[in-house]
Amino acid sequence: MKLGSAIQEYIDYKRSLGMDFRTDATRLRAFLRQTGDVEIDSISDENVQAYLKGRGGPVTSFWFNKYHALDRFFRYAVGRRYLGHRPPLPTTQPKRPRPTFHTCTPPKKCAACWVSLTPATNQRLPLNPIRCEP
């Protein structure tokens, strides 16, 4: 079976269950665009690694989002016997990045900063000591 047909069938199946299923559908279609509409059995570990790596750089939470979208799809494909071998996913995962929150002084100078309001004093407290400069 072709990858594009299998992905579309998986998306239709998830939506028939009442799920909105936009996010994973977008990720799977991106994988299809990068890999091409090849036979699902011909997908290699290198194809999956290239998709997961993206443009390179450090591993982010988006890497894990893409990984789990592919994992769910390949489990579906194995269950339907579209894939006759082990899914071509990495057997080990990198360490998850530590979440960071950016703050700036004075507050509201940087739109990308995260600050917390304490309900008792209504004061702004930084969630992490990382500072961003405007």
WOTAFEN-V165168 format. One record per residue. N is the residue number from 1. RES is the residue in one letter. SS is DSSP state (helix for helix, strand for strand, loop for the rest). Layout:
# WOTAFEN-V165168
n = {N N}
res = {RES RES}
ss = {SS SS}
This chain:
# WOTAFEN-V165168
n = {1 2 3 4 5 6 7 8 9 10 11 12 13 14 15 16 17 18 19 20 21 22 23 24 25 26 27 28 29 30 31 32 33 34 35 36 37 38 39 40 41 42 43 44 45 46 47 48 49 50 51 52 53 54 55 56 57 58 59 60 61 62 63 64 65 66 67 68 69 70 71 72 73 74 75 76 77 78 79 80 81 82 83 84 85 86 87 88 89 90 91 92 93 94 95 96 97 98 99 100 101 102 103 104 105 106 107 108 109 110 111 112 113 114 115 116 117 118 119 120 121 122 123 124 125 126 127 128 129 130 131 132 133 134}
res = {M K L G S A I Q E Y I D Y K R S L G M D F R T D A T R L R A F L R Q T G D V E I D S I S D E N V Q A Y L K G R G G P V T S F W F N K Y H A L D R F F R Y A V G R R Y L G H R P P L P T T Q P K R P R P T F H T C T P P K K C A A C W V S L T P A T N Q R L P L N P I R C E P}
ss = {loop strand helix helix helix helix helix helix helix helix helix helix helix helix helix helix loop loop loop loop loop loop helix helix helix helix helix helix helix helix helix helix helix helix helix loop loop loop strand helix helix helix loop loop helix helix helix helix helix helix helix helix helix loop loop loop loop loop loop loop helix helix helix helix helix helix helix helix helix helix helix helix helix helix helix helix helix helix helix loop loop loop loop loop loop loop loop loop loop loop loop loop loop loop loop loop loop loop loop loop loop loop strand loop loop loop loop loop loop loop loop loop loop loop strand strand strand loop loop loop loop loop loop strand strand strand loop loop loop loop strand loop loop loop}
